[in-house]
Amino acid sequence: MAIDLLNETGTSIDEAQLIRLVAFDLERLFVHPDADLAIVLVDVAAMEQLHVQWMDEPGPTDVLSFPMDELRPGAHDRLTPAGLLGDIVLCPEVAQAQASEAGHSLMTELRLLTTHGLLHLLGFDHAEPADRDEMFALQDKLLVAFEEHDGGTPGRIH
């Protein structure tokens, strides 16, 4: 499994923790070990540009996902095929503002956003209430399991 992380910002984060999180999540979701993805951290200006270009929405956002091979989670007896999952783009400055508002650390927020972005890469969405409930329940389950496995403070996205 190749998980590339590119930090294009001056923000110091625990990059190894985000890579461990994604590897943990992918294993729990039965994604083939040869699947690849990238995590890119960008500044507010770059995120705003991406948000306008791809979502036709003004202003920066916290996370964007760009799926490639449209892979879906596998099952215990059937891994997803190997392939390119896509890119998760994070904006640490937006994440920091959200973390401050929620009363937790930047890394807690980035773990939330990374898991959220990964689920989008795997076809989950939250446009409809039932889909939202399913996605957020799985997101919370993954985050809690990772925290128990890796240590830290669990968080949730609202």
C-alpha positions in Angstrom: 0.0 0.0 0.0 1.4 3.4 -0.9 0.1 6.3 1.1 1.9 9.5 0.0 1.6 12.7 2.1 2.6 16.0 0.8 2.6 19.0 3.2 2.6 22.2 1.0 2.0 24.4 4.1 4.2 25.6 6.9 2.0 23.9 9.4 3.8 21.3 11.5 1.7 18.2 11.9 2.3 14.5 12.8 2.4 13.2 9.3 3.2 9.7 10.4 0.1 9.6 12.5 -2.1 10.5 9.5 -0.4 7.8 7.4 -1.0 5.2 10.3 -4.6 6.3 10.4 -5.2 5.8 6.7 -3.5 2.4 6.7 -5.5 1.4 9.8 -8.8 2.5 8.1 -8.0 0.8 4.8 -7.3 -2.4 6.6 -10.6 -2.2 8.6 -12.5 -1.5 5.3 -10.9 -4.5 3.6 -9.2 -2.4 0.9 -6.5 -4.3 -1.1 -3.0 -3.7 0.3 -1.9 -2.6 -3.2 -4.3 0.3 -3.3 -2.7 3.8 -3.4 -3.7 7.2 -2.3 -2.3 10.6 -1.6 -2.9 13.1 1.2 -2.1 16.7 0.3 -2.1 19.6 2.8 -2.6 23.0 1.2 -3.0 26.6 2.3 -6.2 28.5 2.3 -5.7 30.1 -1.1 -5.0 26.7 -2.8 -8.0 25.1 -1.1 -10.3 28.0 -2.1 -9.2 27.6 -5.7 -9.9 23.9 -5.6 -13.3 24.4 -3.9 -14.4 26.9 -6.5 -13.0 24.8 -9.4 -14.4 21.4 -8.5 -17.4 22.1 -6.2 -18.4 25.5 -7.6 -18.6 26.9 -4.1 -16.9 30.0 -2.8 -14.3 30.1 -0.1 -12.0 27.5 1.3 -13.2 24.3 2.9 -11.6 21.8 5.3 -11.3 18.7 3.1 -11.9 17.7 -0.5 -11.7 14.1 -1.9 -10.8 13.3 -5.5 -11.6 9.6 -6.2 -9.9 7.9 -9.1 -10.7 4.2 -9.6 -14.1 4.4 -7.8 -13.1 1.6 -5.4 -15.6 0.5 -2.7 -15.0 -1.1 0.7 -14.4 -4.9 0.6 -15.5 -7.5 3.0 -13.8 -9.9 5.3 -13.8 -12.6 2.7 -13.3 -10.3 -0.3 -10.9 -7.4 -0.5 -11.5 -4.6 -2.9 -9.4 -4.8 -6.0 -6.0 -3.1 -6.1 -6.1 0.4 -7.6 -5.7 4.1 -7.2 -8.1 5.4 -4.5 -7.4 9.1 -5.2 -6.4 12.2 -3.3 -7.5 13.7 0.0 -6.8 17.4 0.2 -6.8 19.0 3.6 -6.5 22.6 4.7 -4.8 22.8 8.1 -5.7 26.5 8.6 -9.5 25.8 8.2 -9.1 22.6 10.3 -7.4 24.7 13.1 -10.3 27.1 13.2 -12.8 24.2 13.4 -10.7 22.5 16.1 -10.6 25.6 18.2 -14.3 26.0 17.9 -14.9 22.3 18.8 -12.4 22.5 21.7 -10.0 19.9 20.5 -6.5 19.7 18.9 -5.6 20.3 15.3 -4.5 16.6 15.0 -7.9 15.4 16.3 -9.5 17.6 13.6 -7.1 16.3 10.9 -7.8 12.7 11.9 -11.5 13.4 11.5 -11.1 15.1 8.2 -8.7 12.5 6.8 -11.1 9.6 7.7 -14.0 11.7 6.3 -12.1 12.2 3.1 -11.2 8.6 2.8 -14.8 7.5 3.2 -15.7 9.9 0.3 -12.9 8.2 -1.8 -14.6 4.9 -1.1 -18.0 6.1 -2.3 -19.7 7.3 0.9 -21.7 10.5 0.9 -23.8 12.5 3.3 -26.2 14.3 1.0 -29.2 12.3 2.2 -30.0 11.7 6.0 -29.8 7.9 5.8 -26.4 8.1 3.9 -25.2 10.7 6.4 -26.1 8.5 9.3 -24.3 5.5 7.8 -21.2 7.5 6.8 -20.8 9.3 10.1 -21.5 6.1 12.2 -18.7 4.3 10.3 -16.4 7.4 10.6 -16.9 7.5 14.3 -16.4 3.7 14.6 -13.1 4.0 12.7 -11.9 7.0 14.7 -12.6 5.3 18.0 -11.0 2.1 17.0 -7.9 4.0 15.8 -7.7 5.9 19.0 -7.8 2.7 21.0 -5.2 1.2 18.7 -2.9 4.2 18.4 -3.7 6.4 21.5 -5.1 9.9 21.5 -8.3 11.7 21.8 -11.3 10.6 19.8 -13.3 13.2 17.9 -16.3 13.4 15.7 -17.5 15.5 12.8 -20.9 17.2 12.8 
